[in-house]
Amino acid sequence: MRILLVEDHEDLGEAIDRRLRGAGHSVEWVRDGAEVIATAQAEPFDAVALDLTLPNRDGIALLAELRREKFAAPILVITARSEIDDRVSLLDLGADDYLVKPFDLRELEARLRALIRRTGGQTSSTISAGNLEMDMAGLSVTVDGRHLELGRREFRLLEIFVTHLNKVVPKERLMNQLFNFDEAVSINALELHVSRLRRKLEGADIEIGTVRGVGYIARAPNGS
C-alpha cells in the first residue's frame, strides 16, 4: 500500500521507511511540516504516519487542516504525549489511532495494517477468495492449504486485487502503490509482476483479467 510518512528525525524516519519498504509498501517520506499538505493532496495515499514535532508546521495543526480539507486516508499519529487528555484531543481532531514514543516498529506496521483493513471494511487480517487465503499479518498465501511463494511486490499486488474483487484497478494506481517515487520503473515492470502472479496463481479460484487501456480486474467465485 502507499503510505505517507511524516517524520523529521532522520534515524527514526529511516528505520520506519526501511521497515515499510521491506514489507512491500510504497513510502513517500516528508521531513518538513510545510510540505505535508501539498504532498497529501498531490497523490492518493492509503494511510499516513504523522509525527507531531515537525519543523515549520505543527503536527496538530496539520492534522486538523488535513481533515478540514476532506483528506480521507486513515492517520496514525506518532507522539511523545502520553497523557489521556492529549490522546483524546488527537482523536477528536481526526486521528484514527496514535502510537506513543518509544515504540516497536512491528507495532507501527501492525497498526497501519489495521487502519487500512478498517478503511476497507475488513475485520480480520485474513482474507479469503475461493480456495485462496491471504494472511496480511503473516505475509503468507495458501491455495487449498498449499503455501505459495510470492515476492513482496507480488504479495502486495495480490493484496490489492483481493481487496478490490470485481473492481477495475487502473494501472496508474497499481504503479503508485507498488513502486516508490525514487524508483525509475516503467509500466513494463508492473506488467511483468502481473504476469508472474498469474502464473503462480494457477489452480487458485481467482482470475486476473486485463481491461484494455485501463488496468486489471480480479474475479473469484461469488465475488467472495
Secondary structure as UniProt FT lines:
FT   STRAND          2..6
FT   HELIX           10..22
FT   TURN            23..24
FT   STRAND          26..30
FT   HELIX           33..35
FT   HELIX           36..42
FT   STRAND          47..51
FT   HELIX           59..68
FT   TURN            69..70
FT   STRAND          75..79
FT   HELIX           84..93
FT   STRAND          97..100
FT   HELIX           105..119
FT   TURN            120..121
FT   STRAND          126..129
FT   TURN            130..131
FT   STRAND          132..135
FT   TURN            136..139
FT   STRAND          140..143
FT   TURN            144..145
FT   STRAND          146..148
FT   HELIX           152..162
FT   TURN            163..166
FT   STRAND          168..170
FT   HELIX           171..178
FT   TURN            181..182
FT   HELIX           187..200
FT   TURN            201..203
FT   STRAND          207..211
FT   TURN            212..214
FT   STRAND          215..219
FT   HELIX           221..223
//
